[in-house]
């Protein structure tokens, strides 16, 4: 094998290492920054942040005595509300982009992954 053949072989090895390294970096970066997060707002103010993938056991959050929110692994929902229409309760449990809103009690639950809130510089 001549000098040209050795150069091609070295370039191929470097290319494979670069592609594998890039794939590993993207995969690890996605694991760290793509975590679904529920943010609970009362009167427009953030009062709770819940990392839905970290929930081991279901639990409840009392929101001002007028709403009860249940948190489960990967999803969240309102299970009690003092409002007359109970639309927030009927929304059920959500795990994606659909927000839960209780207008009479001024409650809002939004789910996003952390990566969608950050830009390249912040990360």
Long-range contacts (C-beta under 8 A, 24 or more apart in sequence): 29-123, 30-115, 33-113, 33-114, 33-115, 33-118, 33-123, 34-113, 34-114, 34-115, 35-113, 35-114, 36-74, 36-95, 36-111, 36-112, 36-113, 37-111, 37-112, 37-113, 37-114, 38-71, 38-76, 38-109, 38-110, 38-111, 39-109, 39-110, 39-111, 39-112, 40-69, 40-107, 40-108, 40-109, 41-107, 41-108, 41-109, 41-110, 42-106, 42-107, 43-106, 44-106, 44-108, 50-76, 52-76, 52-95, 52-111, 63-105, 63-107, 64-105, 66-105, 66-107, 67-102, 67-105, 67-107, 69-109, 76-100, 76-109, 76-111, 78-102, 78-107, 78-109, 81-105, 81-107
